[in-house]
Amino acid sequence: MTAHSLRPELRCAVEAARSRQAEEVALFDLRKLGAFTDYFLICTGFSHPQIRAISDAIEEQLAKMGVRHARREGDRRSADWVLLDYGSFVVHVFAERARLHYDLERLWRAAPRVHLPESGAAASS
């Protein structure tokens, strides 16, 4: 799978995260692993305000598309990890130390990583 064949809501979430300077944005395809969701979008913020800004931007941009999450986990003011569960995909916004600690990339290493183009290119496809 390439970013060009991604569903619009996934492209939107990637661009929203990048618009708030999220780092290490990674998308994993879990569909062939029998997981509870189809995709994990994982990214890093470097302060609590940035983590909040990233997760808020994702929620706001997806809401404009009519996509609402089923669940949000993580304190809005001080979370090192915010989880947005949209059913078919789950967004994880981590502080750097939390991302290293939980290491979802290692846990789900069998999942193919979807190539994401540089910022701006995903939205134009």
Secondary structure, DSSP 4 states (H G I P E B T S, - for coil): -BGGGS-HHHHHHHHHHHHTT-EEEEEEE-GGGT-SSSEEEEEEESSHHHHHHHHHHHHHHHHHTT---SEEES-TTT-SEEEEE-SSEEEEEEEHHHHHHH-HHHHTTTSPEEB-PSTTHHHH-
